[in-house]
Every structure is written in C-alpha cells, then in structure tokens.
Amino acid sequence: MTRESLEHRLQRLPGGWGVGRLGDLPAVQFIGYGITRPGAHTEDGVPMIRAADIQEGRLRGDEPRRIDHRVHETNLRSRLEIGDLLVVLVGRVGETAVVGAEFHHWNASRTVAVVRANEPDEAAWLNLWLGSPAVRAWCERQATGSTLHRTLSLTALRKLPVPIPPAGLRAPLLRAVRLLEEKTATNTRIARCAMDLGEAHFAREPRDGTSWPERPLASLVHLTAGTAPRPRPDDEGAHAERGTAFVAPADILQSESPHLYATERRLPPGKEGRVCAPGSLLVASREDGVRTVMNQVPAAIGRNVLALETESVSDAYWLLYELCSRSAELAATAQGSAGRELNRRAFAATTVRWPPQEVREQFVRLAGSLHERARTARRENEKLRDLRERILDGFLSGTFPGKTADPLEDLTSGGAR
C-alpha cells in the first residue's frame, strides 16, 4: 500500500469518525522501548521479548533471552502487562503482537516498543489497526537505516494516525475479531501438536547399530552453499509477489515451523541465481545449535545457508528429523565467534545411521500426514488473516456488521466463504 492509499483510507472514513495520533490518544497510557543494555544471558533470569520473538502477530516464548533480576528491577518501565501491544522497532519494523497471560511481567528489549492502553477494548482496537498491512507499510516508510538494521523511532510511532470510531460502534467488530483470533490460536496449537507427534514418533524409531550403516551426509544429498546476494531495498521486486524468495539465516533460525513458507525479502527476476526446489532442506547455525527447515516455495539461499537436496521425499523427511534431533551436536560444524558460519566440508562429513528404504517410507507415511495437517492449519490461518483484513476494511468504510444484527451471522454467510 502506498502512502497516498493510507491517507485516502482515512479521508474516506464515515461521518462522525475522527483521526488522532497514537501518542496523543487519551486511551494510551505509555509508549516506550525496552532495555538498552540487557547484559549476558542468565539461565535463571527474567525472560525478555526481542524483535525476533514477534512473528505473524504472535509472541514466541520457546527460547527466550533471560536477563539478570537486577537488570529487570532497574527497567520496570518496560515490564510487560497483560494486554500490552508490542511493536517491532528494528528489522521487521511495524510487526505487532499482544501480551498474553503467559508473558505477564516479562521484559522487553530495545528492539521492541511497548504500547499500553487503559482498558482491554482500547488495546484490542489498537492491535487490530496496528496489525493491518496499511500500517505495516506506513511503518516501513518511516523507518531509517540499512537493510539489516531498519529502525522505527518512537517519535515516528507516536505520530501514527489512528482512526477513532464513534462511541459504542466497535463492540460487534471486536467480538468478531476475537472469534477469529480464537480459531487462529486453535489452528496454531494443532500445527504445533502435529509436529510434536512427529518428533515423538521419530524418537521411538529403533536404531539398529549392527544393520543400519553409517553414511556421510555428502553421500545422501546434493549439498549447496548459499551465494545469492542479499536484496537491496531499492531492488525492483524485493517485496513483490513475483520475485523469488531470498533465504537468509534469520529466516531459518526464526521460523517457528519446520516448514519455510515465505521470507521477508525477495530477489527480482534475473538476480536469483540457482534456485532450490520446494522440498529441499535448508540449514543455518548459531552458537546454541543448527536449525533445519523444509522450504515450501522455490528459494534462493544467501550466505551461511546450506541447501540439502535429496533423492526422495522419504529421504527428506527422515533427514529433517535426524538433523533437528542433533541440533546442538551439529553446532560443532560451524565456525566464527557466534557460530554463524557453517563449514560446508565439516557438515558434509557428518555421519548418520541410515535405515533401509522400507523404514524411511513407513516413517514418511505417518510424518507426511502430520505435516499435511500442520499445513492445512496454516492455510486456514492465512484465510482467517485475509478475513480479518476484509472485516477491518468493511468497518472503516461503514459496511460492517452489514445487514444482520449479529456479526456472527455475517461471518458465517457470504463474507466468510
């Protein structure tokens, strides 16, 4: 969306609406950023939300950075409360998520802004507005800095225009959005449980040391090191649908799913070089372990990413689980102070116990069905996200909740198909 389209949207608001700046709204109690100097990771410390922990409108708390309790106590202004809205300030600027009960009294890093409203409906309305594509694009335009360190200032965030509907008009909208969020959360749990079941089944597979030979990875896969150039902000097609997905280590390391469906950047046609087909295994590393995902779209891989292409689907699924189960061990194949540079030769020499074909095929029949269930849940969430955007568009144009008195009926009729 262009800047003009956002302004045009606000100019076309129904009668009786207003527009205010985020920082000037009476409902907003606090806008600030998190801890500037968190110090070293402390195993028994207070968890801290970073920009990388905010993905697709949700908070991830599986591998939190933890800060010393003394650091936390001296930074209580950024201590999180239930209902706080978090906004990414560095990198994927403008991405947002709401603090739930499981993150109560965590803290936040400097890469995240904390927006606190004075009551739940105000927070829900701000979350809906800030989570819209138009606002995300607005934040991108306000950001400064290089591709790797795009930064949105608090000054700019406070100037974000926010539509203000007449009193009492939001109730059916927020009710409908809550239903969508509940269904989205259910789908997310289904996908996570499906992956957990796959891991549990793989862990139960018997390893027969006498009959399963040890094979180096180099003999099982075609292994390629990434060389694609990182897209520049001014590259035509860097954000376009027609470009080829560019995979950086962060895309792999920050992926909550073992499937990689999309990336932040794209390479325009003619600049992608060699492209990995869907079903390839993509690997990246950091000091605490190696992360492996299976890409679902054609992808060009950048530096410090390895691509493993197998001869069959059963080989790919078996190796996906094998590499994931040995994440910490495989960190030894990386180099550099932060363990970010995978050594292609060392990784290729890694040996695995290789089961007979019938064992791999039997495993993929179960694992494949679980992965398909997870993909179905994700597809449903994508449709729910689109529906949420249409509902917001309808509300801003004065056509929601429609002809019926019950927004649930509108959602389950034509608009939800």
DRENDO-1510 file (C-alpha; in Angstrom, 1 decimal, always signed):
<recs>
REC; n; res; u; v; w
REC; 1; MET; +0.0; +0.0; +0.0 .
REC; 2; THR; +1.2; +3.5; -0.9 .
REC; 3; ARG; +1.3; +6.4; +1.5 .
REC; 4; GLU; -1.5; +8.0; -0.5 .
REC; 5; SER; -3.7; +5.0; -0.1 .
REC; 6; LEU; -3.4; +5.1; +3.7 .
REC; 7; GLU; -4.2; +8.8; +3.7 .
REC; 8; HIS; -7.1; +8.2; +1.3 .
REC; 9; ARG; -8.4; +5.5; +3.5 .
REC; 10; LEU; -8.5; +7.9; +6.5 .
REC; 11; GLN; -10.1; +10.6; +4.4 .
REC; 12; ARG; -12.9; +8.3; +3.4 .
REC; 13; LEU; -14.0; +7.4; +7.0 .
REC; 14; PRO; -17.7; +7.5; +7.6 .
REC; 15; GLY; -19.3; +10.6; +9.2 .
REC; 16; GLY; -18.7; +11.0; +12.9 .
REC; 17; TRP; -15.3; +9.4; +12.9 .
REC; 18; GLY; -12.1; +11.2; +13.9 .
REC; 19; VAL; -8.3; +10.6; +13.4 .
REC; 20; GLY; -5.7; +11.1; +16.1 .
REC; 21; ARG; -2.0; +10.4; +16.6 .
REC; 22; LEU; -1.2; +7.3; +18.6 .
REC; 23; GLY; +0.9; +9.3; +21.1 .
REC; 24; ASP; -1.9; +11.8; +21.7 .
REC; 25; LEU; -4.8; +9.3; +22.3 .
REC; 26; PRO; -6.2; +9.7; +25.9 .
REC; 27; ALA; -6.6; +5.9; +26.0 .
REC; 28; VAL; -2.8; +5.4; +25.6 .
REC; 29; GLN; -1.0; +5.4; +28.9 .
REC; 30; PHE; +2.5; +4.7; +27.8 .
REC; 31; ILE; +4.7; +4.3; +24.7 .
REC; 32; GLY; +8.3; +3.4; +25.3 .
REC; 33; TYR; +11.0; +1.0; +24.3 .
REC; 34; GLY; +12.7; -1.8; +26.2 .
REC; 35; ILE; +16.1; -2.4; +27.8 .
REC; 36; THR; +19.0; -0.9; +26.0 .
REC; 37; ARG; +21.8; -2.9; +27.8 .
REC; 38; PRO; +20.3; -6.3; +28.9 .
REC; 39; GLY; +23.7; -7.8; +29.7 .
REC; 40; ALA; +24.6; -11.5; +29.3 .
REC; 41; HIS; +22.0; -14.3; +29.1 .
REC; 42; THR; +21.2; -15.6; +32.7 .
REC; 43; GLU; +19.7; -19.1; +32.9 .
REC; 44; ASP; +17.5; -18.3; +35.9 .
REC; 45; GLY; +16.8; -14.7; +34.9 .
REC; 46; VAL; +13.7; -12.9; +33.8 .
REC; 47; PRO; +12.6; -13.7; +30.2 .
REC; 48; MET; +12.8; -10.8; +27.7 .
REC; 49; ILE; +10.9; -10.3; +24.4 .
REC; 50; ARG; +13.1; -9.4; +21.4 .
REC; 51; ALA; +12.0; -8.4; +17.9 .
REC; 52; ALA; +12.8; -11.9; +16.7 .
REC; 53; ASP; +10.2; -13.2; +19.2 .
REC; 54; ILE; +7.3; -11.4; +17.4 .
REC; 55; GLN; +6.2; -13.3; +14.4 .
REC; 56; GLU; +2.9; -13.3; +12.4 .
REC; 57; GLY; +1.1; -11.4; +15.1 .
REC; 58; ARG; +2.1; -13.7; +17.9 .
REC; 59; LEU; +4.7; -13.9; +20.6 .
REC; 60; ARG; +7.2; -16.8; +20.8 .
REC; 61; GLY; +8.4; -17.8; +24.2 .
REC; 62; ASP; +10.1; -21.1; +23.5 .
REC; 63; GLU; +13.7; -19.9; +23.6 .
REC; 64; PRO; +13.7; -16.5; +25.4 .
REC; 65; ARG; +16.7; -14.4; +26.2 .
REC; 66; ARG; +16.9; -14.1; +30.0 .
REC; 67; ILE; +18.2; -11.1; +31.9 .
REC; 68; ASP; +19.6; -10.7; +35.4 .
REC; 69; HIS; +16.9; -9.9; +38.0 .
REC; 70; ARG; +18.8; -6.7; +38.9 .
REC; 71; VAL; +18.6; -5.5; +35.3 .
REC; 72; HIS; +14.9; -6.3; +35.3 .
REC; 73; GLU; +14.3; -4.3; +38.5 .
REC; 74; THR; +16.0; -1.3; +37.2 .
REC; 75; ASN; +13.9; -1.4; +34.0 .
REC; 76; LEU; +10.4; -1.8; +35.4 .
REC; 77; ARG; +9.0; +0.8; +32.9 .
REC; 78; SER; +9.2; -1.9; +30.2 .
REC; 79; ARG; +7.9; -4.7; +32.4 .
REC; 80; LEU; +5.1; -6.3; +30.4 .
REC; 81; GLU; +1.5; -6.3; +31.5 .
REC; 82; ILE; -1.4; -8.4; +30.0 .
REC; 83; GLY; -2.9; -6.6; +27.1 .
REC; 84; ASP; +0.2; -4.5; +26.2 .
REC; 85; LEU; +0.8; -4.1; +22.5 .
REC; 86; LEU; +4.4; -4.8; +21.3 .
REC; 87; VAL; +5.7; -3.2; +18.1 .
REC; 88; VAL; +8.9; -4.2; +16.4 .
REC; 89; LEU; +11.3; -1.2; +16.1 .
REC; 90; VAL; +14.3; -2.9; +14.5 .
REC; 91; GLY; +14.4; -5.1; +11.4 .
REC; 92; ARG; +10.8; -6.2; +10.6 .
REC; 93; VAL; +9.5; -2.8; +11.7 .
REC; 94; GLY; +5.8; -2.5; +12.4 .
REC; 95; GLU; +5.1; -6.1; +13.2 .
REC; 96; THR; +2.9; -6.3; +16.3 .
REC; 97; ALA; +1.6; -8.8; +19.0 .
REC; 98; VAL; -0.4; -8.6; +22.2 .
REC; 99; VAL; +1.0; -9.7; +25.5 .
REC; 100; GLY; -1.0; -12.7; +26.9 .
REC; 101; ALA; -1.0; -14.1; +30.4 .
REC; 102; GLU; +2.0; -16.4; +29.8 .
REC; 103; PHE; +4.2; -13.3; +29.2 .
REC; 104; HIS; +2.9; -11.3; +32.2 .
REC; 105; HIS; +5.8; -9.5; +33.9 .
REC; 106; TRP; +8.4; -10.4; +31.3 .
REC; 107; ASN; +10.5; -7.6; +30.0 .
REC; 108; ALA; +11.3; -6.2; +26.5 .
REC; 109; SER; +14.4; -5.3; +24.6 .
REC; 110; ARG; +15.3; -2.0; +22.9 .
REC; 111; THR; +14.2; -3.5; +19.6 .
REC; 112; VAL; +10.6; -3.5; +20.8 .
REC; 113; ALA; +8.2; -0.7; +21.6 .
REC; 114; VAL; +5.6; -1.2; +24.4 .
REC; 115; VAL; +2.2; +0.5; +23.9 .
REC; 116; ARG; -0.1; +0.4; +26.9 .
REC; 117; ALA; -3.8; +1.3; +26.8 .
REC; 118; ASN; -6.1; +2.0; +29.7 .
REC; 119; GLU; -8.6; -0.8; +29.0 .
REC; 120; PRO; -8.9; -4.0; +27.0 .
REC; 121; ASP; -11.2; -2.8; +24.2 .
REC; 122; GLU; -8.9; +0.1; +23.5 .
REC; 123; ALA; -5.9; -2.3; +23.4 .
REC; 124; ALA; -7.9; -4.6; +21.1 .
REC; 125; TRP; -8.8; -1.8; +18.7 .
REC; 126; LEU; -5.1; -0.5; +18.6 .
REC; 127; ASN; -3.9; -4.1; +17.9 .
REC; 128; LEU; -6.4; -4.5; +15.0 .
REC; 129; TRP; -5.3; -1.2; +13.5 .
REC; 130; LEU; -1.6; -1.5; +14.0 .
REC; 131; GLY; -1.7; -5.1; +12.7 .
REC; 132; SER; -3.2; -4.0; +9.4 .
REC; 133; PRO; -1.0; -4.2; +6.2 .
REC; 134; ALA; -1.5; -0.4; +5.6 .
REC; 135; VAL; +0.0; +0.4; +9.0 .
REC; 136; ARG; +2.9; -2.0; +8.5 .
REC; 137; ALA; +3.7; -0.3; +5.2 .
REC; 138; TRP; +3.5; +3.1; +6.9 .
REC; 139; CYS; +6.0; +2.0; +9.5 .
REC; 140; GLU; +8.3; +0.7; +6.8 .
REC; 141; ARG; +8.3; +4.1; +5.1 .
REC; 142; GLN; +9.0; +5.9; +8.4 .
REC; 143; ALA; +12.0; +3.6; +9.1 .
REC; 144; THR; +15.6; +4.6; +8.6 .
REC; 145; GLY; +18.9; +2.8; +8.3 .
REC; 146; SER; +20.3; -0.1; +6.3 .
REC; 147; THR; +18.5; -3.2; +5.1 .
REC; 148; LEU; +19.8; -5.3; +8.1 .
REC; 149; HIS; +19.0; -2.6; +10.7 .
REC; 150; ARG; +15.9; -0.8; +9.6 .
REC; 151; THR; +14.8; +1.2; +12.7 .
REC; 152; LEU; +11.5; +2.8; +13.5 .
REC; 153; SER; +11.8; +5.6; +16.1 .
REC; 154; LEU; +9.4; +6.1; +18.9 .
REC; 155; THR; +8.9; +9.7; +17.6 .
REC; 156; ALA; +7.6; +8.3; +14.3 .
REC; 157; LEU; +5.5; +5.7; +16.1 .
REC; 158; ARG; +3.8; +8.3; +18.3 .
REC; 159; LYS; +2.8; +10.1; +15.1 .
REC; 160; LEU; +1.0; +7.1; +13.6 .
REC; 161; PRO; -2.5; +8.2; +12.6 .
REC; 162; VAL; -5.3; +6.2; +14.3 .
REC; 163; PRO; -9.0; +6.2; +13.2 .
REC; 164; ILE; -11.4; +6.9; +16.0 .
REC; 165; PRO; -14.9; +5.5; +15.6 .
REC; 166; PRO; -17.9; +6.9; +17.4 .
REC; 167; ALA; -18.5; +5.5; +20.9 .
REC; 168; GLY; -20.1; +2.1; +21.0 .
REC; 169; LEU; -19.5; +1.2; +17.4 .
REC; 170; ARG; -16.6; -1.1; +17.9 .
REC; 171; ALA; -18.3; -3.8; +20.0 .
REC; 172; PRO; -19.5; -6.1; +17.2 .
REC; 173; LEU; -16.2; -5.7; +15.3 .
REC; 174; LEU; -14.1; -6.6; +18.3 .
REC; 175; ARG; -16.3; -9.6; +19.1 .
REC; 176; ALA; -15.9; -10.9; +15.5 .
REC; 177; VAL; -12.1; -10.4; +15.7 .
REC; 178; ARG; -11.9; -12.2; +19.0 .
REC; 179; LEU; -13.6; -15.2; +17.4 .
REC; 180; LEU; -11.1; -15.1; +14.5 .
REC; 181; GLU; -8.2; -15.0; +17.0 .
REC; 182; GLU; -9.5; -17.9; +19.0 .
REC; 183; LYS; -9.8; -20.0; +15.8 .
REC; 184; THR; -6.3; -18.9; +14.8 .
REC; 185; ALA; -4.9; -19.9; +18.1 .
REC; 186; THR; -6.5; -23.3; +17.9 .
REC; 187; ASN; -5.0; -23.9; +14.5 .
REC; 188; THR; -1.6; -22.9; +15.8 .
REC; 189; ARG; -1.9; -25.4; +18.6 .
REC; 190; ILE; -3.0; -28.1; +16.1 .
REC; 191; ALA; +0.1; -27.4; +13.9 .
REC; 192; ARG; +2.4; -27.5; +16.9 .
REC; 193; CYS; +0.9; -30.7; +18.3 .
REC; 194; ALA; +1.3; -32.4; +14.8 .
REC; 195; MET; +5.0; -31.5; +14.8 .
REC; 196; ASP; +5.5; -32.7; +18.4 .
REC; 197; LEU; +3.8; -36.0; +17.5 .
REC; 198; GLY; +6.2; -36.4; +14.5 .
REC; 199; GLU; +9.2; -35.8; +16.8 .
REC; 200; ALA; +7.9; -38.3; +19.4 .
REC; 201; HIS; +7.5; -40.9; +16.7 .
REC; 202; PHE; +10.9; -40.3; +15.3 .
REC; 203; ALA; +12.5; -40.6; +18.8 .
REC; 204; ARG; +10.8; -44.1; +19.1 .
REC; 205; GLU; +12.3; -45.4; +15.9 .
REC; 206; PRO; +14.7; -48.2; +16.8 .
REC; 207; ARG; +18.4; -47.6; +15.8 .
REC; 208; ASP; +19.9; -51.0; +15.0 .
REC; 209; GLY; +23.6; -50.3; +15.2 .
REC; 210; THR; +24.5; -53.5; +13.5 .
REC; 211; SER; +22.3; -53.4; +10.4 .
REC; 212; TRP; +22.0; -49.6; +9.8 .
REC; 213; PRO; +25.2; -48.4; +8.2 .
REC; 214; GLU; +26.7; -45.1; +8.9 .
REC; 215; ARG; +26.7; -42.8; +5.9 .
REC; 216; PRO; +28.2; -39.3; +5.5 .
REC; 217; LEU; +25.7; -36.7; +4.5 .
REC; 218; ALA; +27.7; -36.0; +1.3 .
REC; 219; SER; +26.7; -39.5; +0.0 .
REC; 220; LEU; +23.0; -38.9; +0.7 .
REC; 221; VAL; +22.3; -35.4; -0.5 .
REC; 222; HIS; +23.4; -32.8; -3.0 .
REC; 223; LEU; +24.7; -30.1; -0.8 .
REC; 224; THR; +25.0; -26.4; -1.9 .
REC; 225; ALA; +26.3; -23.4; +0.0 .
REC; 226; GLY; +24.4; -20.2; -0.4 .
REC; 227; THR; +25.8; -17.4; -2.6 .
REC; 228; ALA; +22.7; -15.4; -3.6 .
REC; 229; PRO; +23.2; -11.6; -3.0 .
REC; 230; ARG; +21.0; -10.1; -0.3 .
REC; 231; PRO; +18.3; -7.9; -1.9 .
REC; 232; ARG; +18.7; -4.2; -1.6 .
REC; 233; PRO; +15.7; -2.0; -0.5 .
REC; 234; ASP; +15.7; -0.4; -3.9 .
REC; 235; ASP; +15.7; -3.7; -5.9 .
REC; 236; GLU; +12.6; -3.8; -8.0 .
REC; 237; GLY; +10.6; -6.8; -6.8 .
REC; 238; ALA; +12.3; -7.1; -3.4 .
REC; 239; HIS; +8.9; -7.2; -1.8 .
REC; 240; ALA; +6.9; -8.2; -4.9 .
REC; 241; GLU; +5.0; -11.5; -5.1 .
REC; 242; ARG; +6.6; -12.3; -8.5 .
REC; 243; GLY; +10.1; -12.3; -7.0 .
REC; 244; THR; +12.0; -15.4; -5.8 .
REC; 245; ALA; +12.1; -15.9; -2.0 .
REC; 246; PHE; +15.5; -15.0; -0.6 .
REC; 247; VAL; +16.5; -17.1; +2.4 .
REC; 248; ALA; +18.8; -15.5; +4.9 .
REC; 249; PRO; +20.0; -17.4; +8.1 .
REC; 250; ALA; +17.5; -15.4; +10.1 .
REC; 251; ASP; +14.6; -16.7; +8.1 .
REC; 252; ILE; +15.5; -20.3; +9.2 .
REC; 253; LEU; +16.6; -19.5; +12.7 .
REC; 254; GLN; +13.4; -17.5; +13.5 .
REC; 255; SER; +11.0; -20.0; +11.8 .
REC; 256; GLU; +8.6; -21.5; +14.4 .
REC; 257; SER; +7.7; -24.2; +12.0 .
REC; 258; PRO; +9.9; -26.8; +10.3 .
REC; 259; HIS; +8.4; -25.6; +7.1 .
REC; 260; LEU; +9.5; -22.4; +5.4 .
REC; 261; TYR; +6.6; -20.8; +3.6 .
REC; 262; ALA; +7.7; -17.3; +3.0 .
REC; 263; THR; +10.6; -14.9; +3.6 .
REC; 264; GLU; +11.0; -11.2; +4.4 .
REC; 265; ARG; +12.8; -10.4; +1.1 .
REC; 266; ARG; +12.6; -11.4; -2.5 .
REC; 267; LEU; +15.1; -11.3; -5.4 .
REC; 268; PRO; +13.8; -9.8; -8.6 .
REC; 269; PRO; +13.9; -12.0; -11.8 .
REC; 270; GLY; +17.3; -12.4; -13.2 .
REC; 271; LYS; +19.2; -11.9; -9.9 .
REC; 272; GLU; +18.2; -15.1; -8.0 .
REC; 273; GLY; +20.9; -17.4; -9.5 .
REC; 274; ARG; +20.5; -21.1; -8.6 .
REC; 275; VAL; +17.1; -21.7; -7.0 .
REC; 276; CYS; +16.3; -24.6; -4.6 .
REC; 277; ALA; +13.2; -26.5; -5.4 .
REC; 278; PRO; +10.4; -27.0; -2.8 .
REC; 279; GLY; +11.1; -29.9; -0.5 .
REC; 280; SER; +14.8; -29.0; +0.0 .
REC; 281; LEU; +16.3; -28.9; +3.5 .
REC; 282; LEU; +17.7; -25.5; +4.4 .
REC; 283; VAL; +20.2; -25.3; +7.2 .
REC; 284; ALA; +21.6; -22.3; +9.3 .
REC; 285; SER; +23.5; -22.2; +12.5 .
REC; 286; ARG; +24.1; -20.1; +15.7 .
REC; 287; GLU; +26.1; -20.8; +18.8 .
REC; 288; ASP; +23.4; -22.9; +20.5 .
REC; 289; GLY; +22.7; -25.2; +17.6 .
REC; 290; VAL; +21.8; -25.8; +14.0 .
REC; 291; ARG; +18.3; -25.2; +12.7 .
REC; 292; THR; +16.8; -27.2; +9.7 .
REC; 293; VAL; +13.6; -26.4; +7.8 .
REC; 294; MET; +12.0; -27.7; +4.6 .
REC; 295; ASN; +11.2; -25.0; +2.2 .
REC; 296; GLN; +7.7; -25.0; +0.6 .
REC; 297; VAL; +8.5; -22.5; -2.1 .
REC; 298; PRO; +11.3; -22.0; -4.7 .
REC; 299; ALA; +14.1; -20.2; -2.9 .
REC; 300; ALA; +17.5; -18.6; -3.5 .
REC; 301; ILE; +19.8; -19.0; -0.5 .
REC; 302; GLY; +22.2; -16.4; +0.9 .
REC; 303; ARG; +25.5; -16.7; +2.7 .
REC; 304; ASN; +25.8; -19.0; +5.7 .
REC; 305; VAL; +22.8; -21.1; +4.5 .
REC; 306; LEU; +23.3; -24.7; +3.2 .
REC; 307; ALA; +20.7; -26.5; +1.0 .
REC; 308; LEU; +20.4; -30.3; +1.0 .
REC; 309; GLU; +18.5; -31.8; -1.9 .
REC; 310; THR; +17.5; -35.5; -1.5 .
REC; 311; GLU; +16.6; -38.2; -4.0 .
REC; 312; SER; +13.1; -38.8; -2.5 .
REC; 313; VAL; +10.5; -37.4; -0.2 .
REC; 314; SER; +11.1; -40.2; +2.3 .
REC; 315; ASP; +14.8; -39.3; +2.5 .
REC; 316; ALA; +14.0; -35.6; +3.0 .
REC; 317; TYR; +11.6; -36.3; +5.9 .
REC; 318; TRP; +14.0; -38.7; +7.6 .
REC; 319; LEU; +16.9; -36.3; +7.4 .
REC; 320; LEU; +14.8; -33.4; +8.5 .
REC; 321; TYR; +14.0; -35.1; +11.8 .
REC; 322; GLU; +17.6; -36.5; +12.1 .
REC; 323; LEU; +19.2; -33.1; +11.7 .
REC; 324; CYS; +16.6; -31.5; +14.1 .
REC; 325; SER; +17.3; -34.1; +16.7 .
REC; 326; ARG; +21.0; -33.4; +16.6 .
REC; 327; SER; +20.8; -29.6; +16.6 .
REC; 328; ALA; +23.3; -29.0; +19.4 .
REC; 329; GLU; +25.8; -31.6; +18.2 .
REC; 330; LEU; +25.9; -30.1; +14.7 .
REC; 331; ALA; +26.9; -26.7; +16.1 .
REC; 332; ALA; +30.4; -28.1; +16.0 .
REC; 333; THR; +30.3; -27.9; +12.2 .
REC; 334; ALA; +30.0; -24.1; +12.4 .
REC; 335; GLN; +32.8; -21.5; +12.9 .
REC; 336; GLY; +33.0; -17.9; +13.9 .
REC; 337; SER; +32.5; -16.2; +17.3 .
REC; 338; ALA; +28.8; -16.6; +17.2 .
REC; 339; GLY; +28.7; -20.0; +15.4 .
REC; 340; ARG; +27.0; -18.4; +12.4 .
REC; 341; GLU; +29.3; -19.7; +9.6 .
REC; 342; LEU; +28.6; -23.3; +8.6 .
REC; 343; ASN; +31.6; -25.2; +7.4 .
REC; 344; ARG; +30.3; -27.0; +4.3 .
REC; 345; ARG; +33.1; -29.6; +4.3 .
REC; 346; ALA; +32.6; -30.5; +8.0 .
REC; 347; PHE; +28.8; -30.6; +7.7 .
REC; 348; ALA; +29.0; -32.9; +4.6 .
REC; 349; ALA; +31.3; -35.3; +6.5 .
REC; 350; THR; +28.7; -35.7; +9.3 .
REC; 351; THR; +27.6; -39.3; +9.5 .
REC; 352; VAL; +24.1; -40.6; +10.1 .
REC; 353; ARG; +22.7; -44.0; +10.8 .
REC; 354; TRP; +20.8; -44.8; +7.5 .
REC; 355; PRO; +17.8; -47.1; +7.8 .
REC; 356; PRO; +16.5; -49.3; +5.0 .
REC; 357; GLN; +14.2; -47.8; +2.4 .
REC; 358; GLU; +11.1; -49.5; +3.8 .
REC; 359; VAL; +11.8; -48.0; +7.3 .
REC; 360; ARG; +12.1; -44.5; +5.7 .
REC; 361; GLU; +8.9; -45.0; +3.7 .
REC; 362; GLN; +6.9; -46.2; +6.6 .
REC; 363; PHE; +8.1; -43.2; +8.7 .
REC; 364; VAL; +7.1; -40.7; +6.0 .
REC; 365; ARG; +3.6; -42.2; +5.7 .
REC; 366; LEU; +3.0; -41.0; +9.3 .
REC; 367; ALA; +5.1; -37.9; +9.3 .
REC; 368; GLY; +3.8; -36.8; +6.0 .
REC; 369; SER; +0.2; -36.9; +7.2 .
REC; 370; LEU; +1.1; -34.9; +10.3 .
REC; 371; HIS; +2.9; -32.3; +8.2 .
REC; 372; GLU; +0.0; -32.1; +5.9 .
REC; 373; ARG; -2.3; -31.4; +8.9 .
REC; 374; ALA; +0.0; -28.7; +10.0 .
REC; 375; ARG; +0.0; -27.1; +6.5 .
REC; 376; THR; -3.8; -27.3; +6.5 .
REC; 377; ALA; -3.9; -25.4; +9.8 .
REC; 378; ARG; -1.6; -22.8; +8.4 .
REC; 379; ARG; -3.7; -22.4; +5.2 .
REC; 380; GLU; -6.8; -21.9; +7.4 .
REC; 381; ASN; -5.0; -19.2; +9.3 .
REC; 382; GLU; -4.0; -17.4; +6.1 .
REC; 383; LYS; -7.7; -17.3; +5.2 .
REC; 384; LEU; -8.6; -16.0; +8.6 .
REC; 385; ARG; -6.0; -13.3; +8.3 .
REC; 386; ASP; -7.5; -12.2; +5.0 .
REC; 387; LEU; -11.0; -12.3; +6.5 .
REC; 388; ARG; -9.7; -10.1; +9.4 .
REC; 389; GLU; -8.4; -7.6; +6.9 .
REC; 390; ARG; -11.7; -7.6; +5.0 .
REC; 391; ILE; -13.6; -7.1; +8.2 .
REC; 392; LEU; -11.5; -4.1; +9.1 .
REC; 393; ASP; -11.9; -2.6; +5.6 .
REC; 394; GLY; -15.7; -3.0; +5.9 .
REC; 395; PHE; -15.7; -1.4; +9.4 .
REC; 396; LEU; -13.6; +1.6; +8.1 .
REC; 397; SER; -16.0; +2.0; +5.2 .
REC; 398; GLY; -19.1; +1.7; +7.3 .
REC; 399; THR; -20.3; -1.6; +5.9 .
REC; 400; PHE; -19.7; -3.9; +8.9 .
REC; 401; PRO; -21.5; -5.6; +10.5 .
REC; 402; GLY; -23.8; -5.5; +7.5 .
REC; 403; LYS; -27.5; -6.1; +7.3 .
REC; 404; THR; -27.8; -8.5; +10.2 .
REC; 405; ALA; -27.7; -7.6; +13.9 .
REC; 406; ASP; -25.4; -10.4; +14.7 .
REC; 407; PRO; -21.8; -10.2; +13.3 .
REC; 408; LEU; -21.5; -14.0; +13.7 .
REC; 409; GLU; -24.2; -14.5; +11.0 .
REC; 410; ASP; -22.3; -12.1; +8.7 .
REC; 411; LEU; -19.1; -14.0; +9.3 .
REC; 412; THR; -20.7; -17.4; +8.5 .
REC; 413; SER; -22.5; -16.2; +5.5 .
REC; 414; GLY; -21.0; -14.9; +2.2 .
REC; 415; GLY; -18.2; -12.9; +3.8 .
REC; 416; ALA; -16.5; -15.9; +5.4 .
REC; 417; ARG; -16.5; -18.1; +2.3 .
</recs>
